[in-house]
Amino acid sequence: MTAMSLQNPLLPMLTIARRQPKIIALLTALGVTLIAKPLASETLPLPDHLVPLTSAEGQRLLRDSEALADYVPLTSQFVTQVNQAFCGVASMVMVLNALGIPAPLAPEWERNYFTQENVFNEQTEAIIARDAIARQGLTLAELAGILETYPVQAEIHHGSDVSLEEFRNLIRANLETPDSYVLINYLRRAIGQESGGHISPVAAYDADTDQFLILDVSRYKYPPVWVQAETLWESTNTIDSVSGKTRGFLLVQAR
């Protein structure tokens, strides 16, 4: 198997899926498998109000979702954060690769491809040093700043600045639009998980149940989960102790 096929196993099918939406059902099954396999080891228990994507109910919500343009591109680029502070780094790597932004060489793959190592450079170090991220993670502004050292636009929305309706509408509209992505910064304990701030991509929305799907990049800890919109919004309207501002989300697209 080549490095390319290991990195992007769904790539040959993405163009077909855009032309034939019914194939999404097949890709959905493949996407769930790609995420579910690493979860064979024990993850932390989830509260009843969070629906794991790996459950029958979680997969039904995905099949019924009205806004899932981001799901296949993100799952085809899914990575697990390499340490407990790199949730933001893993999330931005997924989005940069999904957008097809020109990447530096990844020696381990012998091709140009973003990894949690080569995404850093002199420009990103000027915003926040890699070693500092490994100690304390990223604030929303730092995440946006690093992303914008590449040819992308990262629009910041703090939880305290948007109503529930605005939160829902902004993210849903993004999830309905190809080639634009949502990275959310939320407080885990506010949605019933353990315990502090976290960053991951949002991949889908189900209007009937008013739930968003988070593709959790710490899949050694939790599976991807469906979260009620109001609960997720409230979890972004919490103070990040590093920045002193509320958490929130980024809307990311190529410039």
Summary of the structure (lengths in Angstrom):
residues: 255
radius of gyration: 16.9
end to end distance: 33.8
largest distance: 47.9
contacts: 848
relative contact order: 0.18
helix: 43%
strand: 19%
